[in-house]
Amino acid sequence: MCRRHTAGFALVLSLTAACQPALNWREARPDGAQVVAMFPCKPELEQRPGMGLAQCQAAGLGFALSWADVSDPTQVGPALKAMPRALATKLGQPLPAAQPLQVPGMTPLPEAAEYRLAVVGSTTRVAVFAHGERVYQALMTAPKDDPPAWETFIGGLRLGAAMAPGR
């Protein structure tokens, strides 16, 4: 009888371990970024005047959120267009069609969008958006596309008044 319970207990433990999320999501508020983000690991922060980067790696996935201030408000839209283009060029890929993006608190701009770039052996997802004169780029790299991780990462972003707790 004990042997049967032991085998059953081992099965329950293995099933429970299989159901444990590989990514441990937590809220992050990188200093100077004026954004709330969900990261699956504690991000490392790099900053220079007017720009910054928060990034981490978990379960073989890379996550990054960068921001930069644009001194001329008329250049916010062009900056949002240039960021994914530069990434696609770096990856040697054509820029795919933009997908609509909505981040709570973002400045509504037609250039705010998300993209999925696939190259042999990896997928990169990128989203660009702005709040006032600050532009943001969220990025996830993975050996294989992970839509739920991307949705959690993007869905956890909040700017401006939407940063208040409970939103």
C-alpha positions as CSV (number, residue, x, y, z in Angstrom):
1,M,0.0,0.0,0.0
2,C,2.8,2.5,0.9
3,R,4.5,1.7,-2.4
4,R,1.4,2.6,-4.4
5,H,1.1,5.9,-2.4
6,T,4.7,6.7,-3.0
7,A,4.4,6.1,-6.7
8,G,1.3,8.3,-6.8
9,F,3.0,11.0,-4.7
10,A,6.0,11.0,-7.1
11,L,3.6,11.3,-10.1
12,V,1.8,14.3,-8.4
13,L,5.2,15.9,-7.7
14,S,6.4,15.5,-11.3
15,L,3.1,16.9,-12.6
16,T,3.3,19.8,-10.2
17,A,6.9,20.6,-11.3
18,A,5.8,20.5,-15.0
19,C,3.1,23.0,-14.3
20,Q,5.4,25.5,-12.5
21,P,6.0,28.5,-14.7
22,A,9.6,28.8,-15.9
23,L,9.3,32.6,-15.8
24,N,8.9,34.3,-12.4
25,W,7.1,37.6,-13.4
26,R,7.4,40.6,-11.2
27,E,6.7,44.3,-11.5
28,A,9.7,46.5,-12.2
29,R,9.9,50.3,-12.1
30,P,13.3,51.1,-13.6
31,D,14.7,54.4,-12.1
32,G,14.3,57.2,-14.5
33,A,12.2,55.3,-17.0
34,Q,8.7,56.6,-15.9
35,V,7.3,53.2,-16.8
36,V,6.0,50.1,-15.0
37,A,6.9,46.8,-16.6
38,M,6.6,43.1,-15.9
39,F,9.9,41.2,-16.2
40,P,10.3,37.5,-15.6
41,C,13.6,38.2,-13.8
42,K,15.3,41.1,-12.0
43,P,16.4,43.5,-14.8
44,E,19.8,45.0,-14.9
45,L,19.7,48.7,-15.4
46,E,22.0,50.9,-17.5
47,Q,21.5,54.6,-17.8
48,R,23.0,57.7,-19.5
49,P,21.5,61.2,-19.6
50,G,18.2,61.1,-21.5
51,M,18.2,57.3,-22.1
52,G,18.3,53.9,-20.4
53,L,18.0,50.2,-20.7
54,A,16.5,47.5,-18.4
55,Q,17.2,43.9,-19.4
56,C,17.4,40.4,-18.2
57,Q,17.5,36.7,-19.3
58,A,15.2,33.9,-18.1
59,A,14.5,30.4,-19.4
60,G,16.5,31.1,-22.6
61,L,14.5,34.2,-23.4
62,G,15.9,37.8,-23.4
63,F,13.8,40.8,-22.4
64,A,14.7,44.4,-22.7
65,L,13.0,47.8,-22.3
66,S,14.9,50.8,-23.5
67,W,13.9,54.5,-23.5
68,A,15.2,57.8,-24.8
69,D,14.2,61.4,-24.7
70,V,13.5,63.1,-28.0
71,S,14.2,66.8,-27.7
72,D,12.0,67.8,-30.7
73,P,8.3,66.6,-30.3
74,T,8.0,66.4,-34.1
75,Q,10.7,63.7,-34.1
76,V,8.8,61.2,-31.9
77,G,6.9,59.6,-34.8
78,P,10.0,59.3,-37.0
79,A,12.0,57.9,-34.1
80,L,9.3,55.2,-33.5
81,K,9.5,54.3,-37.2
82,A,13.3,54.2,-37.2
83,M,13.8,51.8,-34.2
84,P,12.2,48.7,-35.7
85,R,13.7,49.4,-39.1
86,A,17.2,49.5,-37.6
87,L,16.5,46.2,-35.8
88,A,15.3,44.5,-38.9
89,T,18.4,45.8,-40.8
90,K,20.7,44.5,-38.0
91,L,19.0,41.1,-38.3
92,G,19.2,41.1,-42.1
93,Q,15.4,40.9,-42.4
94,P,12.8,43.0,-44.1
95,L,10.5,44.8,-41.6
96,P,7.3,42.9,-41.4
97,A,3.9,44.5,-41.3
98,A,3.2,46.5,-38.2
99,Q,0.6,45.2,-35.7
100,P,-1.4,47.6,-33.7
101,L,-0.2,48.3,-30.1
102,Q,-1.9,49.8,-27.1
103,V,0.0,50.4,-23.9
104,P,-1.9,52.0,-21.1
105,G,-0.9,55.7,-20.8
106,M,1.0,55.9,-24.1
107,T,0.7,58.9,-26.4
108,P,-1.6,57.7,-29.2
109,L,0.5,57.7,-32.3
110,P,0.1,55.8,-35.6
111,E,3.8,54.8,-35.5
112,A,3.3,52.9,-32.2
113,A,3.3,49.3,-33.2
114,E,4.7,45.8,-32.6
115,Y,6.6,43.5,-35.0
116,R,7.7,39.9,-35.1
117,L,11.0,39.1,-36.8
118,A,12.0,35.5,-37.4
119,V,15.4,34.4,-38.5
120,V,16.8,30.8,-38.5
121,G,17.0,29.7,-34.9
122,S,15.4,32.7,-33.2
123,T,12.5,35.0,-33.0
124,T,12.6,38.6,-32.0
125,R,9.5,40.6,-31.0
126,V,9.7,44.3,-30.7
127,A,7.2,47.0,-29.7
128,V,7.7,50.8,-30.0
129,F,5.6,53.4,-28.3
130,A,5.9,56.9,-26.7
131,H,4.8,59.0,-23.8
132,G,5.2,62.6,-24.6
133,E,8.7,63.2,-25.8
134,R,10.0,59.9,-24.5
135,V,10.2,56.9,-26.9
136,Y,10.3,53.3,-25.7
137,Q,11.3,50.0,-27.3
138,A,10.3,46.7,-25.7
139,L,12.1,43.6,-27.0
140,M,12.0,39.9,-26.5
141,T,14.4,37.4,-28.1
142,A,13.9,33.7,-28.1
143,P,15.2,30.6,-29.8
144,K,11.5,29.7,-30.5
145,D,8.6,32.2,-30.4
146,D,6.8,32.3,-27.1
147,P,3.6,34.3,-27.6
148,P,2.4,33.9,-23.9
149,A,5.7,35.4,-22.6
150,W,5.5,38.3,-25.1
151,E,1.9,39.0,-24.2
152,T,2.7,39.0,-20.5
153,F,5.7,41.3,-21.1
154,I,3.8,43.8,-23.3
155,G,0.6,43.5,-21.2
156,G,2.5,44.5,-18.1
157,L,3.6,47.9,-19.5
158,R,2.0,51.1,-18.1
159,L,3.0,54.7,-18.5
160,G,1.9,58.1,-17.1
161,A,-1.3,58.1,-15.0
162,A,-1.7,54.4,-15.7
163,M,1.3,53.7,-13.5
164,A,-0.7,54.2,-10.3
165,P,-1.1,51.0,-8.3
166,G,-4.2,49.0,-8.9
167,R,-4.4,49.8,-12.6
